[in-house]
Amino acid sequence: MTKNLRERAEETANKVQQILGIPNQEHPKEVVDAIEQAIIKALVDERHRCADVALVCCNEDDDRAQRVADEIRKVRSVLISNLSAMR
């Protein structure tokens, strides 16, 4: 089964709180939200990095590089829309 980001954040929050010896009832939503936001930021940042790499790697064919970079950046918009809809 594929896990969504929220499920991954909840699982990670439980593990972190367990490691720290903190009961899961202490600020569960805030901890999960912080972890989820960190995951989202990492995904968005990675998309930007991929687009930048595409531009550098295809610099001999600027048009192609731009198209690839644009497609990668479009994924960011879709990702953000999907994540917003999950809330």
C-alpha positions as CSV (number, residue, x, y, z in Angstrom):
1,M,0.0,0.0,0.0
2,T,1.3,3.5,-0.9
3,K,1.4,5.9,2.0
4,N,0.6,9.5,1.6
5,L,2.8,12.3,3.1
6,R,0.5,12.7,6.1
7,E,0.7,9.0,7.0
8,R,4.5,9.2,6.6
9,A,4.6,12.3,8.8
10,E,2.5,10.6,11.5
11,E,4.7,7.5,11.4
12,T,7.8,9.6,11.7
13,A,6.3,11.7,14.5
14,N,5.5,8.5,16.5
15,K,9.0,7.2,16.1
16,V,10.6,10.5,17.1
17,Q,8.4,10.8,20.2
18,Q,9.1,7.2,21.1
19,I,12.9,7.8,20.8
20,L,12.6,10.9,23.0
21,G,10.4,9.2,25.5
22,I,7.6,11.7,24.9
23,P,4.0,10.4,25.0
24,N,2.3,10.6,21.6
25,Q,-0.5,12.7,23.1
26,E,1.8,15.7,23.6
27,H,1.3,18.1,20.7
28,P,0.7,15.4,18.1
29,K,-0.8,17.6,15.4
30,E,2.0,20.2,15.7
31,V,4.7,17.6,15.4
32,V,3.0,15.8,12.5
33,D,2.4,19.2,10.8
34,A,6.1,20.2,11.2
35,I,7.3,16.9,9.7
36,E,4.9,17.0,6.9
37,Q,6.0,20.5,6.0
38,A,9.6,19.4,6.1
39,I,8.8,16.6,3.6
40,I,6.9,19.0,1.3
41,K,9.8,21.5,1.3
42,A,12.3,18.8,0.6
43,L,10.2,17.6,-2.4
44,V,9.7,21.1,-3.8
45,D,13.4,21.9,-3.4
46,E,14.4,18.7,-5.1
47,R,12.1,19.5,-8.0
48,H,13.9,22.8,-8.4
49,R,17.3,21.1,-8.2
50,C,16.2,18.7,-10.9
51,A,15.1,21.5,-13.2
52,D,18.4,23.3,-12.7
53,V,20.4,20.1,-13.4
54,A,18.3,19.7,-16.6
55,L,19.3,23.2,-17.7
56,V,23.0,22.6,-17.1
57,C,23.1,19.1,-18.6
58,C,21.3,20.1,-21.8
59,N,23.0,23.4,-22.2
60,E,24.0,22.6,-25.8
61,D,20.3,22.4,-26.7
62,D,18.8,25.3,-24.9
63,D,15.3,24.8,-26.2
64,R,15.2,21.2,-25.1
65,A,16.7,22.1,-21.7
66,Q,14.1,24.7,-21.1
67,R,11.3,22.3,-22.1
68,V,12.6,19.7,-19.6
69,A,13.0,22.3,-16.9
70,D,9.5,23.6,-17.5
71,E,8.0,20.2,-17.3
72,I,9.8,19.5,-14.0
73,R,8.6,22.8,-12.6
74,K,5.0,21.9,-13.6
75,V,5.3,18.9,-11.4
76,R,5.8,21.2,-8.5
77,S,2.5,22.9,-9.2
78,V,0.7,19.6,-9.4
79,L,2.4,18.4,-6.2
80,I,1.4,21.5,-4.3
81,S,-2.2,21.3,-5.6
82,N,-2.4,17.6,-4.6
83,L,-0.9,18.3,-1.1
84,S,-3.3,21.2,-0.6
85,A,-6.3,19.0,-1.5
86,M,-5.2,16.4,1.1
87,R,-5.8,18.9,3.9
